[in-house]
Amino acid sequence: MTDTSDSSGASGSSPKTWLVTGAGRGLGRSISEAVLAAGDNLVAGLRDVSRLNDLTERYGGRIRPVPLDVTDAVAGQRAVETAVTAFGRLDVLVNNAGYGHSIPFEQMAAGDFNAQVETNFFGVVNLTRAALPVMRAQRGGHIFQVSSVGGRTSTPGLSAYQAAKWAVGGFSDVVAKETAHLGIRVCTLEPGGMRTDWAFEARKPVGNMISDYEPSVGRTLKLIGGYAGNEIGDPVRIAKLIVGLSRRDALPLRLLLGGDALFVATSADTQRAEEREQWRETTLSTHFPDAQLPSGLAELKKLK
């Protein structure tokens, strides 16, 4: 089928080349559609490339689906190479692939915990590592890490998922500061609930939960169950927002998406501030009596 869509990119500029992971469903699918609708080129990474047959038929050579398990660093490198070979460059990486299971940590199998961290964190590391040399040589690029407001807070039952998302935020903040002078922009996106299948995956039965965890993890499961299918986050709107952000040079290190994310993050910040002030004297009691803050501290602050 002939592609009749505009291939000139936004505002008449040259088309950008994107690599999106987890492109077969949920937010990844919405981003893929938004990228192509904007006239850009796309390397779509996913486990089952047949999921994107309709987009391949519609957009022809502007989309290259590639089989990708983000925990495979070699496969990640190949996906980046596909972008460079097919389109000559890589302008935008979206690390979107991820999932979570809501289970008491005590009952979570080690394999399950490790697999969630491998996908949600090391998948991000693998693709970021593969993309950086290309973007550095270009002296430009955007990297969007799809994290979660769970990367700023803690929810009983989501130990593996949120541990990985906290790691994504810290890792990405550092890389952003390392590469900003090279024209590379790294932004961690922290959505609240989105109307995808994430919540249904998170609530998969895990057998009999230990009754002692009903007040904590049990409450989380009930909240997720009530929210599943009613989330306020619109993947289509978020996808279009990401395409818009890819046209901007000034980006925040982290960007909350959704009123629920804003509420949760604000509540967590308030609680930490109150706790920090409550324990202030204890914090300061650990100094040598005549200690002074190092002069270099002021220089460190400039890096933040």
Helices and strands as residue ranges (DSSP letters): G 10-12, E 17-21, H 26-37, E 41-46, G 49-52, H 53-59, G 60-62, E 63-67, H 73-87, E 92-95, G 105-107, H 110-117, I 118-122, H 123-138, E 141-146, G 149-151, H 159-179, G 180-182, E 184-191, H 198-202, G 211-213, I 214-218, H 219-227, H 235-245, E 254-257, H 259-278, H 280-284, H 297-302
